[in-house]
């Protein structure tokens, strides 16, 4: 096994760490962390799974070189690696030109607002991108620049699935709500089919923007807002549900937990639409009392 000296970049500092790359077993190991048995032969023809490799703020050169050269990789999983807004730049540069990758999972990292902007800008610039699924859940993202969202949603023609779960996307970005910008941009995007925004604490204004965006969108077929609408008024939720009940093509809405006020009203308008509108029962209500589920 050969030893490769790596550069760890955080801000303006450059700290040297060691990363080992074995061409025999096709494995990457950061620092003293040895590969788990299931991680042997990670670099196969189509999938690389480097979950919990503890990159700790930098990308190993061996991995960067592999991603630059690979023409067959379609799935890259980098969950829980302490990737931040600085180290994501290395991956973003690759995504500006890559045409083979279809699934990218960056969940449970630390890319933050700037990292999200860097990544989405890079993907948006790649007119030949094949990326169809992007998972940025749990990444300390609380706002994304308005220009970035609008440009990405307008120019990207490949992404089908966008997952932003467990990010506090309810703060102001350029004097606009990030989620409102995303939802409004659906009117200019006809490729995105699934959006997941679980545990993101939506506001009534966000749902109003979703309603507007869906009026001119024929691609979205499922949106998961589970445990994100407790702060949204029941009236707004009902308006969204009524739109989805008559919309073609059909779009599944997942709401998860609702406020007590919203639950009673949502239940009353969702009879015979249990597959289209899905939400959790309050603890004290048994399944037998909800005949349509």
C-alpha positions in Angstrom: 0.0 0.0 0.0 1.5 3.3 -1.0 1.4 6.5 1.0 0.2 9.7 -0.6 0.6 13.1 1.1 -2.6 15.1 1.0 -3.5 18.8 1.6 -6.1 19.6 4.0 -7.7 23.0 3.2 -9.6 25.0 5.7 -9.9 28.7 5.0 -6.5 30.0 4.2 -4.6 27.3 6.1 -3.0 24.2 4.5 -2.4 21.3 6.9 -0.7 18.1 5.7 -2.4 14.8 6.5 -1.8 11.3 5.1 -4.2 9.3 3.0 -3.6 5.8 1.8 -4.7 4.4 -1.5 -4.4 0.8 -2.5 -4.6 0.1 -6.2 -4.8 -3.6 -5.4 -8.0 -3.4 -3.3 -9.2 -0.1 -4.7 -9.8 1.4 -1.3 -9.2 4.8 0.3 -8.3 5.3 3.9 -8.1 8.7 5.6 -5.4 9.1 8.3 -5.2 6.0 10.5 -8.7 4.8 9.7 -8.5 1.4 8.0 -11.2 0.2 5.6 -14.1 -1.8 6.9 -14.4 -5.3 5.4 -17.5 -4.2 3.4 -15.5 -1.3 1.9 -13.0 -3.5 0.0 -13.3 -3.0 -3.7 -15.1 0.3 -3.3 -14.0 1.4 -6.8 -16.0 -0.9 -9.0 -17.3 -0.1 -12.4 -20.4 1.9 -11.3 -20.6 2.7 -7.6 -18.3 4.2 -4.9 -19.6 4.1 -1.3 -17.3 6.0 1.1 -19.8 6.4 3.9 -18.2 7.6 7.2 -14.6 7.8 6.0 -13.9 10.9 8.1 -12.4 13.2 5.4 -12.4 15.8 8.1 -12.5 18.8 5.8 -10.5 17.7 2.7 -10.8 15.4 -0.3 -8.1 12.7 -0.7 -6.2 13.3 -4.0 -6.5 9.7 -4.9 -10.3 10.0 -4.8 -10.2 13.3 -6.9 -8.0 11.7 -9.5 -10.3 8.7 -9.7 -13.4 10.8 -10.2 -11.6 12.8 -12.9 -10.7 9.7 -14.8 -13.7 7.5 -14.3 -16.1 7.3 -17.2 -18.3 4.6 -15.8 -19.1 5.8 -12.2 -22.8 6.5 -11.8 -23.3 6.4 -8.0 -21.1 8.3 -5.4 -22.0 8.1 -1.7 -20.1 10.4 0.6 -22.3 10.4 3.6 -21.0 11.6 7.0 -17.5 12.6 6.0 -17.2 16.1 7.5 -17.1 17.7 4.0 -17.3 21.4 4.4 -17.7 24.5 2.3 -14.0 24.5 1.4 -13.5 20.9 0.5 -16.7 20.7 -1.6 -14.9 23.0 -4.1 -12.9 20.0 -5.3 -16.0 18.0 -6.0 -17.8 20.9 -7.6 -15.0 21.4 -10.1 -15.4 17.7 -11.2 -19.2 18.1 -11.5 -18.8 21.0 -13.9 -17.5 18.4 -16.5 -18.7 15.0 -15.3 -21.2 13.3 -17.6 -21.4 9.8 -16.0 -22.6 10.4 -12.4 -26.3 10.0 -11.9 -26.6 9.7 -8.1 -24.7 11.8 -5.6 -25.3 11.4 -1.8 -23.7 14.1 0.4 -26.0 13.7 3.4 -24.8 14.4 6.9 -21.9 16.6 6.1 -21.2 20.3 6.8 -21.2 22.1 3.5 -23.4 24.9 4.7 -24.8 27.8 2.7 -21.7 28.6 0.7 -21.1 24.9 0.0 -24.6 24.4 -1.3 -24.2 27.5 -3.6 -20.8 26.2 -4.9 -22.2 22.8 -5.7 -25.5 23.9 -7.3 -23.7 26.5 -9.4 -21.3 23.8 -10.7 -24.0 21.4 -11.6 -26.0 24.2 -13.2 -23.1 25.1 -15.5 -22.8 21.5 -16.8 -25.2 21.3 -19.8 -24.2 17.6 -20.3 -24.7 16.5 -16.7 -26.5 13.2 -16.1 -27.0 13.8 -12.4 -30.6 12.7 -11.6 -30.5 12.3 -7.8 -28.9 14.7 -5.3 -29.1 14.3 -1.6 -28.0 17.3 0.6 -29.9 16.4 3.7 -28.5 17.4 7.1 -25.8 19.7 5.9 -26.2 22.9 8.0 -27.9 24.7 5.1 -30.2 27.5 6.3 -30.3 29.6 3.1 -29.3 29.4 -0.6 -28.8 32.5 -2.7 -31.8 33.5 -4.8 -29.7 33.7 -8.1 -28.3 30.2 -7.5 -31.7 28.6 -7.0 -33.3 30.3 -10.0 -30.4 29.5 -12.3 -30.2 25.9 -11.2 -33.9 25.3 -11.6 -34.0 26.9 -15.0 -30.9 25.4 -16.6 -30.6 21.9 -15.1 -32.3 19.4 -17.3 -31.2 16.1 -15.7 -32.1 16.2 -12.0 -35.2 14.2 -11.1 -34.8 13.9 -7.3 -33.7 16.6 -4.8 -33.4 15.8 -1.1 -32.9 18.7 1.4 -34.2 17.1 4.6 -33.1 18.3 8.0 -31.9 21.7 6.9 -33.3 24.8 8.5 -34.3 26.4 5.2 -36.5 29.0 6.7 -34.2 32.0 7.0 -33.8 35.0 4.7 -31.5 34.8 1.7 -31.1 38.0 -0.4 -34.3 39.3 1.3 -36.2 36.3 0.0 -37.2 33.0 1.6 -35.1 30.1 0.2 -38.0 27.7 0.0 -40.3 30.2 -1.6 -37.6 30.7 -4.3 -37.3 27.0 -4.8 -41.1 26.5 -5.1 -41.7 29.5 -7.4 -38.9 28.2 -9.7 -40.9 25.0 -10.3 -42.8 27.0 -12.9 -39.6 27.1 -15.0 -38.5 23.5 -14.3 -40.1 20.5 -16.1 -37.7 17.7 -15.1 -37.7 17.6 -11.3 -40.1 14.8 -10.2 -39.4 14.3 -6.5 -38.6 16.9 -3.7 -38.0 15.9 -0.1 -38.1 18.6 2.6 -38.7 16.7 5.8 -38.0 18.5 9.0 -37.5 21.9 7.4 -40.2 24.0 9.2 -42.1 25.6 6.3 -44.1 28.7 6.6 -47.4 29.6 5.1 -45.6 31.9 2.6 -43.6 28.9 1.4 -46.7 26.8 0.7 -48.3 29.8 -1.2 -45.2 29.8 -3.4 -45.5 26.0 -3.9 -49.1 26.5 -5.1 -48.0 29.2 -7.6 -45.1 27.0 -8.9 -47.3 23.9 -9.3 -49.8 25.9 -11.4 -47.3 25.9 -14.3 -45.5 22.7 -13.6 -46.3 19.3 -15.1 -43.3 17.3 -13.9 -43.4 17.0 -10.1 -45.1 13.8 -9.0 -44.2 13.6 -5.3 -43.3 16.1 -2.6 -42.4 15.0 0.9 -43.1 17.8 3.5 -43.2 15.4 6.5 -43.0 17.1 9.9 -42.4 20.5 8.2 -45.9 22.0 8.1 -46.8 22.4 11.8 -46.4 26.2 11.4 -48.5 26.5 8.3 -52.1 27.6 8.6 -54.8 24.9 7.9 -56.4 27.1 5.2 -53.2 27.1 3.2 -52.7 23.4 3.5 -56.3 22.8 2.4 -55.7 25.1 -0.6 -52.7 23.0 -1.6 -54.6 19.7 -1.2 -57.5 20.9 -3.3 -55.1 21.9 -6.1 -53.4 18.5 -6.0 -56.7 16.6 -6.1 -57.5 18.0 -9.5 -53.9 18.4 -10.8 -52.8 16.4 -13.8 -50.5 14.6 -13.6 -51.1 13.5 -10.1 -48.7 14.6 -7.4 -48.4 12.7 -4.0 -48.1 15.0 -1.0 -46.7 13.7 2.3 -47.4 15.8 5.3 -46.3 13.7 8.3 -47.4 15.2 11.6 -50.0 18.0 11.5 -51.2 20.4 14.1 -54.5 19.3 15.8 -56.3 22.1 14.0 -54.9 21.1 10.6 -55.5 17.4 11.2 -59.3 17.6 11.6 -59.7 19.8 8.5 -57.2 17.8 6.3 -58.9 14.6 7.3 -62.3 15.9 6.2 -61.1 16.9 2.7 -58.9 13.8 2.1 -61.5 11.0 2.0 -61.0 8.8 -1.1 -57.6 10.4 -1.6 -55.5 8.4 0.9 -52.9 7.5 -1.7 -52.5 11.0 -2.9 -52.4 12.9 0.4 -50.6 11.1 3.2 -50.3 12.2 6.8 -49.7 10.8 10.3 -52.5 10.0 12.8 -52.4 11.8 16.2 -51.4 9.3 18.9 -54.9 9.2 20.4 -56.6 8.3 17.1 -56.8 4.7 16.2 -56.7 3.4 12.6 -60.3 2.2 12.9 -61.5 5.8 13.2 -59.9 6.8 10.0 -61.8 4.6 7.6 -60.2 5.9 4.4 -56.6 4.9 5.5 
